[in-house]
């Protein structure tokens, strides 16, 4: 069926739709487009937050690993220095 109504009929249909909680088809299309745009922005934001979390976790793990390596090197140096110091004390 062809829905070509007069201008006054279209206005009446729109007004009636608003009282019934419905919107005009153009408004529905705009709302749908707006919802899709917001959904896309939300998915971009979620992807960015996930990537940030992944990179932060990797960076922290790398820093912890580097600290452990440095701690081992410092510990080895201290043990070596103690052994050298102990050896000097035993020479007396």
C-alpha positions in Angstrom: 0.0 0.0 0.0 1.3 3.4 -0.9 1.6 5.7 2.1 1.4 9.1 0.4 -0.5 11.3 2.7 -1.3 15.0 2.6 1.0 17.4 4.5 -1.7 17.8 7.2 -2.2 14.1 7.5 1.6 13.5 7.9 1.7 16.2 10.6 -1.3 14.5 12.4 0.3 11.1 12.2 3.6 12.5 13.6 1.7 14.2 16.4 -0.3 11.1 17.2 2.9 9.0 17.1 4.5 11.3 19.7 1.5 10.9 22.0 1.8 7.1 21.7 5.5 7.2 22.4 6.5 6.5 18.8 8.6 8.7 16.6 8.5 9.6 13.0 10.3 7.2 10.6 12.9 9.9 9.9 13.5 10.4 13.6 13.9 6.6 14.0 16.4 6.5 11.2 18.4 9.4 12.8 18.2 7.7 16.2 19.4 4.4 14.7 22.3 6.2 13.0 23.2 8.0 16.2 23.0 4.7 18.2 25.3 3.0 15.6 27.7 5.9 15.9 27.8 5.7 19.7 28.2 1.9 19.5 31.1 2.4 17.2 32.7 4.9 19.5 32.1 2.6 22.5 33.8 -0.3 20.7 36.8 2.0 19.8 37.0 3.1 23.4 36.9 -0.5 24.7 39.5 -1.6 22.2 41.8 1.3 23.2 41.4 0.6 26.9 42.1 -3.1 26.3 45.3 -2.3 24.3 46.4 0.2 27.0 45.9 -2.5 29.7 47.8 -5.1 27.6 50.7 -2.7 27.0 50.8 -1.5 30.6 50.9 -5.1 31.8 53.7 -5.9 29.4 55.7 -2.8 30.4 55.3 -3.6 34.1 56.3 -7.2 33.5 59.4 -6.0 31.6 60.3 -3.6 34.4 59.9 -6.3 37.0 62.1 -8.6 35.0 64.7 -5.9 34.6 64.7 -5.2 38.3 65.1 -8.9 39.1 68.1 -9.0 36.7 69.7 -5.9 38.3 69.0 -7.3 41.8 70.7 -10.6 40.8 73.7 -8.7 39.4 74.0 -6.5 42.5 73.6 -9.6 44.7 76.3 -11.4 42.8 78.6 -8.4 43.1 78.0 -8.2 46.8 78.7 -11.9 47.2 81.8 -11.5 45.1 82.9 -8.5 47.2 82.3 -10.4 50.4 84.3 -13.3 49.2 87.1 -11.0 48.2 86.9 -9.3 51.5 86.8 -12.6 53.3 89.8 -13.7 51.4 91.7 -10.6 52.4 90.8 -11.1 56.0 92.0 -14.7 56.0 95.4 -13.7 54.7 96.3 -11.9 57.9 
